[in-house]
Amino acid sequence: MTGRVRAWFARIAGAIRPTRLDRDFSEELQSHLQLHVDDNVRAGMSPEAARRQAWIALGGIERTKESYRDRRGWPSIESMIRDARHGVRILAKSPGFSLAAIAILGLGIGANTAIFSLVNAVVIRPLPFRDASRIMRVWHTPPSELFSGRRIFAVSPANYLDWRDGNHVFERMAIYRFRRVTLTGRGEPEALITAAVSADFFQVLGVHPSLGRVFARGEDEPGRANVVILSEKMWRSRFGADPGLVGQTISLDREPHTVVGIVPERLGFPQVAQLWVPLAWTPKDREVRGNHNYLVIAKLAAGADVPRAQAEMTTISKRLEQQYPADDKGWGAFVLPLHDDLVGDVRRPLLVLLGAVAFVLLIACANLANLLLARTLARAREIAVRSALGASRTRVIQQLLLESALLGACGGAIGLIAAKFGVAAIVHSIGQRLPKIGDIDVDLRVLAFTCVIAIVTGLLAGIVPAWRITKGDVNDGLKQGQGRGGSSETGERRVRNALVAGEVALALTLLVGAGLLIRTLGQLRAVDSGIDSRNLLTMTVVVPETRYSKPEQQARFFDQALQRIRALPAVESAAAIDSLPLRGGSTQPVAIEGHPVVPLSEQPEVAVREITPAYLRAVRMRLIAGRDFTDADAADRPLVVLISTSMARRFWTDENPIGRHLTLGLMSDATRQVVGIVSDVKLLGLDERDPVPAVYVPVAQAPSVAESIVLRTAVQPDTLAPSVINAIFQVDPEQPVLDIATMDEVIGTSLSQQRFAMTLLTAFAAIALLLAAVGIYAVLSYTVRQRVREIGLRMALGAPAASVLQMILVEGMAPTLVGLAIGIVSAIALGRLLTTLIFGITARDPSTFAGVSAIVVAVGLVASLMPAYRATRVDPLEALRSE
Amino acid sequence: MGDKVDVWQGTLALMVLKTLEALGPLHGYGIARRIEQTSAHLLSVNYGTLYPALLKLEQEGYIASAWGTSENNRRAKFYRLTRAGRKKLDKEAHDWERISAIVARFLSPGEQS
């Protein structure tokens, strides 16, 4: 044992001061030779023969020195340092090759790092809360016959209270909902996204404020609830990070609220909230059981787990169903970790992207392998000389792998920088659509990921060439001149072609994915939204309930605002709707006059939108039958509705619905008369398969605090925004205006998920195709150089340039076509991963496959043409003489 | 040369130690010659193996080296056994005897059953 420890130290010392020891050993060998020669002479040999015999007996001096060195130092470290130095020199000697290799790797690694940063931040990293794994989301599960296809539903107050008080599996349970609150008194009025939360909301999350305190028990009771917590971002942007703000009052919806705390940006939940206020339920609010619009979070008690929590919540729900059949029949509960709930929708698309980007890296890797192979073969002589001088096969392989690992490391460094920009671009384009939990950035885990893939890629790319080159015979290598094929020429060509075919296959798979998404977007764009979106400007106005508490006040505000907007020049028409098409909105149970009477919870659901009389004209919906709303359809007049074509078809198959009556479940019990039928509009999204039955109600007969204003303009719609805002300020100078966008932008936003996936996949596919083209080009150029003599001979014997061109093109296209075939098979196999993202086409869309194949063949041809052309320019004499 | 046997690493170390014990301080060339002579030229010492083996023994502290003058007045590096080396030799020799006895018993035809 001690012997081994001593040896270690000696070897480390040996690694540190190699030169002195080298000299020492040289002298020892010299003395060894001398002694041997002396002996030989004494034995009667001539001095000449004595010397010769001693040399032979000693064997290769350099080989002996080499194995002595291996033993002396720490072979791994010492020779690696030397190899690394040698490698850097070698790479620096051919900067063109090195830069190309590093760029290829940088591209591949950078793209991977960027996507991994995203996956890391969203899917892998735990939520930033204390005991984050114990924080759960609790949803209602709706009765399936009413909401087919909907798995989860928001929660009603009374049910929440029963859940909270009846369970033993949660330490705490909290409830919240979003609200728009208007901040006034400090600069321009601003409508802020506010979370109205129960008092122990922050205790469930375990969030501590960076300043001040969180809400205290009892502060969620009416009369005590005039307190507010600000997000750090809000505090910085609106209040200049004033540390004295805590304790001061600010005006929200014209009510004074005392600021009690500031929540750090990282810990803000829900992410979009700018403010938190207590949820001040009145006794009446607490009794609401049939209206579901709250979100619930809960923290598991020590010892409880998800299945147990689920079991207990199901038991409680069963009890509530029996206790309150009118409201709770069919309503269950669903418990899942909050993290899963937040990332559930994006996990799969993100993993698809990660897989896609891994393909890019594989291609980069195959490409580098090919470049290295070509280069290593060109270096066959150098390597043979090294072997002859005593380098063992292991050492040669080690040297080659070290070089490619060096390239990998450089590529990784470049990739890291590229990823930094890539991440910024991704966050910029879809940041707000992702549940970005904490920041999306390059953290230690991402760094480790990059290091590992950089080294592994480098090694992987180096293995093939290193293995091929060291398999050959040393003598073969020594004899081999520049440009002459060795004994394993066909084998090498096979390896190179296989790599190219692999690259083409991977690139084609990615291209098909990108093509399918491009086609999907085209299909979605071609979908008729049901309205004419050109020259439409939209915005949302939410009036504070504290100032406009009576429905008439709310209606009057919007009426006045619309009148002022209509008076603006270039405004053709202006109207209001409570929720814009494609943005979702209210659905309500409906009871049709003459149909069998069923309880509310069993009534079918339809979309309900509130509109002003001019709405149909402004968005150019068609009136199919009956009449449009008029100003005469006021609050004190008979209640009327318009219905959509699909609504008419569903509920009045063979009858004329006009003149018939219906009752909307969440509005008053009064019946409303159908006065007209209008065309169908995509209310939920362009990818909505069948039009949703819809009921339109006049705003005047069902006013609300939040309306979207739509106006048709004679000029570029966005140029009118300032004057429209001004018009609204004239009605109420403290009224903020939100979400100003043209209708085309609203449609664009509704497609952002598809567009994001499409953009990234297309970018990856483009990179992949480029890399594959480079691969084809590089391999073919190398082949031409190798076969220059043969080509020269052919031409000398009278082969026309065209036949040479053809020969090289065939050589280039063969692996391309093989790759194409493999790629088509793998694209078909992987297509189902995209099924949730594509629309209007199948994952095996023939035109996509055909188009993509054509692109690949064209790129393959273009990449082959240059080397093939160069082959036809070979001067036969030159080629034959070059030996 | 064909019927000569190459010395394996493990046994080479043992032979080096034994040679140094028998002859006292000696240079690498002398060690090699001595091993070849002792084996009646049935063993050939590969110098590519000998010097690394000497180095290994030195690193482990079983032998020490110093430059000196040979019997015919040549400068040479002399190796000598250390105290640790002597102990090592005893142990290795003992082990070797046991092992070779065991192997011999395996190979002797009479013992096979």
Contacts between the chains, C-beta under 8 A, distances in Angstrom:
chain1	res1	chain2	res2	distance
A	2	B	61	7.4
A	2	B	84	7.7
A	3	B	60	3.6
A	3	B	61	6.0
A	3	B	62	6.7
A	3	B	84	7.2
A	3	B	88	7.4
A	4	B	60	6.9
A	6	B	59	6.5
A	6	B	60	5.8
A	6	B	61	4.7
A	7	B	56	6.8
A	7	B	59	4.0
A	7	B	60	4.7
A	7	B	61	7.9
A	10	B	58	7.5
A	10	B	59	3.8
A	11	B	59	6.3
A	14	B	59	7.9
A	24	B	77	7.9
A	25	B	51	7.3
A	27	B	75	7.7
A	27	B	77	7.6
A	28	B	28	6.5
A	28	B	51	7.4
A	28	B	76	7.8
A	28	B	77	4.7
A	29	B	51	7.7
A	31	B	27	6.9
A	31	B	29	7.6
A	31	B	70	7.9
A	31	B	74	6.1
A	31	B	75	5.7
A	31	B	76	4.4
A	31	B	77	6.7
A	32	B	27	7.4
A	32	B	28	5.6
A	32	B	29	4.6
A	32	B	47	7.3
A	32	B	76	7.7
A	34	B	74	5.3
A	35	B	27	6.8
A	35	B	29	4.2
A	35	B	30	7.4
A	35	B	70	6.4
A	35	B	74	5.9
A	35	B	76	6.4
A	36	B	29	6.0
A	38	B	72	5.8
A	38	B	74	6.8
A	39	B	33	7.6
A	57	B	47	7.6
A	58	B	47	5.3
A	59	B	46	6.9
A	59	B	47	6.0
A	59	B	48	5.6
A	60	B	48	7.5
A	63	B	48	5.8
A	64	B	47	5.6
A	64	B	48	4.4
A	64	B	51	6.3
A	67	B	48	5.3
A	67	B	49	7.5
A	67	B	52	5.3
A	68	B	51	5.0
A	68	B	52	5.2
A	68	B	55	6.3
A	70	B	52	7.2
A	71	B	52	3.8
A	71	B	55	5.1
A	71	B	56	5.8
A	72	B	52	7.9
A	72	B	55	5.7
